[in-house]
C-alpha cells in the first residue's frame, strides 16, 4: 500500500492537516513566495524609472504582466505533467534553479546594462519558475496525504502560497523601501536571498521518497515517457469532470485579479470626478481581502474535510462569491464608506477560500497515474485566472462600467456553481460518510 492510499490514524502535526514528511516544504514555499512577492507593488514603476530598467511604461507592463503571466500559465501546466514524469521534487529543483539563475542575470547583468531586451527576456522567462516550484509541491502533497486530510493539507498550502505572494512579500517591500530606506534595487536583492533560502528548505529539507518517483503505478507502461506530457490535455476528454474543474478554477480567482486592476478607476482618485478613496486606501483594500483569505484558507481546508470537498466548493466558493462580489462593489458605491468597503472586501476574501478543497477534489477523482495530469489542468486554470480577470475589465469596463464588470463576475460564479456539481470523487469525505451510512443501514436491515 502506498502512502497515498494508507489512511491510518492521524498523529502529531498531521492532526492539524500537515503531512509530517512534508512539514518543511510548507515553510520553504512560504519563504520562497515571500521573496517572489516582494516585487509586486513596485517593479513596474521601478523598471519604467531611468534609475531602474529604463523601460517605458508600456514595455514595463508588457514584461511584468503580459509575458510574465503567459510564462506562469505555461509553467502551471508543466508543474503537474512534469511531476508525473520526474517526480515533484525534481520539478521543484527546476523551478528554483530557473528563478535564481534568471534573477541573477536580471539584477546583476540586465539592469546595470539597462538593456531593455535582456531585462524583458530574463524577467519574462523567470515567470516559469514559481509555478514549477510551488505547484509541484501541491502535487506532492496530494500524492502522499492521507485521503481524509487532503483538504486540510491544501488549506495549509494556500496559506503558505498566498501568505507569501503577495501578502507578506508586499508588506516586506513596504517596510524595506519605506521605514528602512532601502532602495528598490536593494529590496530586489533581498527577494533573491529569500527565494534562495526558501528553495533550499523546500528542495533539500524534505526527503520524502515519493517526491523523486514518477506519479504512476505498476499498471502504467513507460511512466517516464515524454508522451505523458500530453496527458494534461487528453485527460480533458478521457475524464470530462476535469473540464468542469478547469473552469471552476479559472473563475475562482479571476475577479480577485480584475478588482484590483479596476478599483483605482471606480473607487480611487483616478475615478472621473474623483473617488471616495485615496490611493493608499485602495491599496489597503487588497491587504484586507488577502489577509482575510489567508486565515480562511486554513478554516475551509479543515471544514471541507468534514462538510465535503465538493459541497464546500459549490456552497461557500461558487455561491458565496456570487453573493459577495456584487455586495462588495454596490455596497461600497452606495455607502461611500472606506470602513464598510474594507469589511465587505474581507467577506469576499473569506468566501473565496471556499474553493480550497478543489485542490484535494481534482486529483482524488482520478487514478494515481492521472493525478499529475489532473493537477496540471487545475494549475493551468489558476494561471488563466490572472489573465481572465483583467481581460474582463478591459473588455467590459469601457462599455458597461464597473457595475457591468461585477455582474459578469457574478454570472461566472453562478455558472461554475452548476459545473461544480459534476466534480465528484468517491473519497470525498461527504460521499464516503454517506456510503458508510448507507452500508450501516443496509446491514441493520439484513435479517439475522
C-alpha positions, 0 to 999 in steps of 0.5 A: 500500500502506498502512502497515498492510499494508507489512511491510518490514524492521524498523529502529531502535526498531521492532526492539524492537516500537515503531512509530517514528511512534508512539514518543511516544504510548507515553510520553504514555499512560504519563504520562497513566495515571500521573496517572489512577492516582494516585487509586486507593488513596485517593479513596474514603476521601478523598471519604467524609472531611468534609475531602474530598467529604463523601460517605458511604461508600456514595455514595463507592463508588457514584461511584468504582466503580459509575458510574465503571466503567459510564462506562469500559465505555461509553467502551471501546466508543466508543474503537474505533467512534469511531476508525473514524469520526474517526480515533484521534487525534481520539478521543484529543483527546476523551478528554483534553479530557473528563478535564481539563475534568471534573477541573477542575470536580471539584477546583476547583468540586465539592469546595470546594462539597462538593456531593455531586451535582456531585462524583458527576456530574463524577467519574462522567462523567470515567470516559469519558475514559481509555478514549477516550484510551488505547484509541484509541491501541491502535487506532492502533497496530494500524492502522499496525504492521507485521503481524509486530510487532503483538504486540510493539507491544501488549506495549509498550502494556500496559506503558505502560497498566498501568505507569501505572494503577495501578502507578506512579500508586499508588506516586506517591500513596504517596510524595506523601501519605506521605514528602512530606506532601502532602495528598490534595487536593494529590496530586489536583492533581498527577494533573491536571498529569500527565494534562495533560502526558501528553495533550499528548505523546500528542495533539500529539507524534505526527503520524502521518497515519493517526491523523486518517483514518477506519479504512476503505478505498476499498471502504467507502461513507460511512466517516464515517457515524454508522451505523458506530457500530453496527458494534461490535455487528453485527460480533458476528454478521457475524464470530462469532470476535469473540464468542469474543474478547469473552469471552476478554477479559472473563475475562482480567482479571476475577479480577485485579479480584475478588482484590483486592476479596476478599483483605482478607476471606480473607487480611487482618485483616478475615478472621473470626478474623483473617488471616495478613496485615496490611493493608499486606501485602495491599496489597503483594500487588497491587504484586507481581502488577502489577509482575510483569505489567508486565515480562511484558507486554513478554516475551509481546508479543515471544514471541507474535510468534514462538510465535503470537498465538493459541497464546500466548493459549490456552497461557500466558493461558487455561491458565496462569491456570487453573493459577495462580489456584487455586495462588495462593489454596490455596497461600497458605491452606495455607502461611500464608506472606506470602513464598510468597503474594507469589511465587505472586501474581507467577506469576499476574501473569506468566501473565496477560500471556499474553493480550497478543497478543489485542490484535494477534489481534482486529483482524488477523482482520478487514478494515481497515474492521472493525478499529475495530469489532473493537477496540471489542468487545475494549475493551468486554470489558476494561471488563466485566472490572472489573465481572465480577470483583467481581460474582463475589465478591459473588455467590459469596463469601457462599455458597461462600467464597473457595475457591468464588470461585477455582474459578469463576475457574478454570472461566472460564479453562478455558472461554475456553481452548476459545473461544480456539481459534476466534480465528484470523487468517491473519497470525498469525505461527504460521499464516503460518510454517506456510503458508510451510512448507507452500508450501516443501514443496509446491514441493520436491515439484513435479517439475522 
